[in-house]
Amino acid sequence: MTIRVLLADDHALMREGLRALLTTRPDIEVVGEVSTGREAESRVLQFDPDVVLMDIAMPDLNGIEAARLIHARCPAVRIVMLSMHASAEYVYRAFEAGASGYLLKEMAVEEVITAVRTVHEGRRYLSPALAESVPDLNFGHARSPVDILSARERQVLQLVVEGKTSSEI
């Protein structure tokens, strides 16, 4: 069975590198690429992937919020977050949004393949480099300070992060 993967990263070089890596495996097919979170969310139905490899920091809509929307629309699609952030807050937010895996961008090549295969099998994947910094991660029950924000407050926070002015918000 071929694992269909959608790549979502705002850096073309990263997408090209991931494509080159993944297409060397006979059981993995890259079905599409997008460069923003909004594109990922709006085109997931078109590409019909099994797994989305998605950067957290993207323009238009960050990967965590895009994962939340994708998970709500297509719960069978597995999402692996790619990030430079090793903090527990990012990890908690990603899994709470519906991600099935979390990888650091500094990971080894084989770790990407392992993560894609693991989440495709229905299991969760956390980069081994995060095991010590996120020792108490209890998937599905993680709580963070951002959890107290309402959906609208998170939306406003997202717009601030995107650089919108108060009047635009």
Buried (B, 14 or more C-beta within 10 A) or exposed (E): EEBBBBBBBBEEEBBEBBBEBBEEBEEBBBBBBBBBBBBBBBBBEEBEBBBBBBBBBBEBBBBBBBBBBBBEEBEEBBBBBBBEBBEBEBBBBBBBBBBBBBBBBEBEEEBBBBBBBBBBEEEBBBBEBBEEEBEEBEEEEBEBEBEEEEEEEBEBBBBEEEEEEEEEE
